Amino acid sequence: MNHESLISQVQKNCDRADSKYAHSFSLCSFLLHMRRYYRWNNQIAWTDPINSAEVIEWIMDKEDYWENLEEQDFADLKLQTTRDAFDIEYLNQELEKKGLVYGGGLAPSGRALFSLAELEEKRQIEDFELINSGKDLARALLQGEVV
């Protein structure tokens, strides 16, 4: 399995989710989230300045891209076999061997969320499995937030 191919597949599902739900935010919230997403997407540190004109152009390009995805269904992920993007138990069993952790599910709002990150730690605490992820490799606009 190629990491880049998997990252691309998961990111495409993240983009599909964003295309379906980004319009639900107020303009102010949307712009704040997009500014933060721009930093992640371009690997810009929080302390580094960003060019507002470049951010605005990036947002317009992202919105154009989302328009082409809005009607698309979430795609299955292709590893050694093809699996449903919401089959997180199986996907994580396979990806743990590669040092990765996958997330796919629905937020309390019903919004689909997907992610792929480096696996930092996995341990059992009584009846709970604790998974600590590291660097995000693929993520959605509101990754890690309850929406």
C-alpha positions in Angstrom: 0.0 0.0 0.0 1.3 3.4 -1.0 1.0 6.1 1.8 0.5 8.9 -0.8 -2.4 7.0 -2.5 -4.1 6.5 0.9 -3.6 10.1 1.9 -5.1 11.2 -1.4 -8.1 8.9 -1.0 -8.8 10.1 2.6 -8.3 13.7 1.7 -10.7 13.4 -1.2 -13.4 12.1 1.2 -12.5 15.0 3.5 -13.0 17.4 0.6 -16.3 15.7 -0.3 -17.5 16.2 3.3 -16.4 19.9 3.3 -18.2 20.5 0.0 -21.4 19.2 1.6 -21.2 21.1 4.9 -19.0 24.2 4.6 -21.9 26.3 3.5 -23.6 25.8 6.9 -21.3 28.2 8.8 -21.7 31.9 9.2 -19.4 33.9 7.0 -17.3 34.9 10.0 -16.9 31.3 11.2 -16.2 30.0 7.7 -13.4 32.5 7.1 -11.8 31.8 10.5 -11.9 28.1 9.9 -10.6 28.5 6.3 -7.7 30.7 7.5 -6.7 27.9 9.9 -7.2 25.3 7.3 -5.0 27.3 4.8 -2.2 27.2 7.4 -2.5 23.4 7.7 -2.8 22.9 4.0 0.3 25.0 3.2 2.3 23.9 6.3 2.5 27.4 7.7 3.4 27.7 11.4 1.0 29.6 13.6 3.6 32.2 14.3 4.4 32.9 10.6 2.6 35.7 8.8 0.3 34.9 5.9 -0.6 36.9 2.9 -4.4 37.8 3.0 -4.6 38.1 -0.7 -3.2 34.6 -1.2 -5.6 33.2 1.4 -8.6 34.8 -0.4 -7.5 33.4 -3.7 -7.0 29.9 -2.1 -10.5 30.1 -0.6 -12.0 31.0 -3.9 -10.1 28.1 -5.6 -11.3 25.7 -2.8 -14.9 26.8 -3.2 -14.7 26.1 -7.0 -13.2 22.7 -6.3 -15.9 21.9 -3.8 -18.6 22.7 -6.3 -17.5 19.8 -8.4 -17.6 17.4 -5.4 -20.8 18.4 -3.7 -22.9 15.7 -5.4 -20.3 12.9 -5.1 -20.7 10.1 -2.5 -17.9 9.2 -0.1 -15.6 6.7 -1.8 -14.5 3.4 -0.5 -10.8 3.2 0.5 -8.5 0.9 -1.5 -5.8 -0.9 0.6 -5.1 -4.5 -0.1 -8.9 -4.8 -0.4 -11.5 -2.2 -0.9 -13.4 -1.2 2.3 -16.2 1.2 3.1 -14.8 4.6 4.3 -16.8 4.1 7.6 -15.3 0.7 8.4 -12.9 2.2 10.9 -12.3 -1.0 12.9 -10.9 -2.9 9.9 -9.1 0.0 8.4 -7.3 0.8 11.7 -6.3 -2.8 12.1 -4.5 -2.6 8.8 -3.2 0.9 9.2 -1.8 0.4 12.7 0.8 -1.9 11.1 2.0 1.1 9.0 2.0 3.5 12.0 -1.2 5.3 11.0 -4.6 5.9 12.5 -7.8 6.6 10.5 -11.0 8.3 11.5 -14.3 8.0 9.7 -17.7 8.7 11.1 -20.5 11.1 11.8 -20.3 14.1 14.2 -23.3 14.6 16.5 -24.6 17.1 13.9 -24.7 14.3 11.3 -21.7 15.8 9.5 -19.3 13.2 8.0 -15.7 13.5 9.2 -12.6 11.7 7.9 -9.0 11.9 9.0 -5.6 10.1 8.6 -2.8 10.8 11.0 0.5 9.3 12.2 -0.1 6.9 15.2 1.7 8.1 18.3 0.4 5.8 20.9 -2.2 3.1 21.5 -3.1 1.7 24.9 -5.9 0.1 26.8 -7.3 1.8 29.9 -9.8 -0.5 31.5 -12.5 -1.0 28.9 -11.4 1.9 26.7 -8.8 2.0 23.9 -6.8 5.2 23.9 -5.4 6.2 20.5 -3.1 9.3 20.4 -2.6 10.6 16.9 0.3 12.7 15.7 0.7 14.7 12.6 -2.5 15.0 10.4 -1.9 13.6 7.0 -5.4 14.2 5.7 -8.1 16.2 7.3 -11.3 18.1 6.8 -12.0 21.8 7.4 -13.3 21.2 11.0 -11.1 18.3 11.9 -11.1 17.5 15.6 -14.1 19.8 16.4 -17.5 18.8 17.4 -20.0 20.2 14.9 
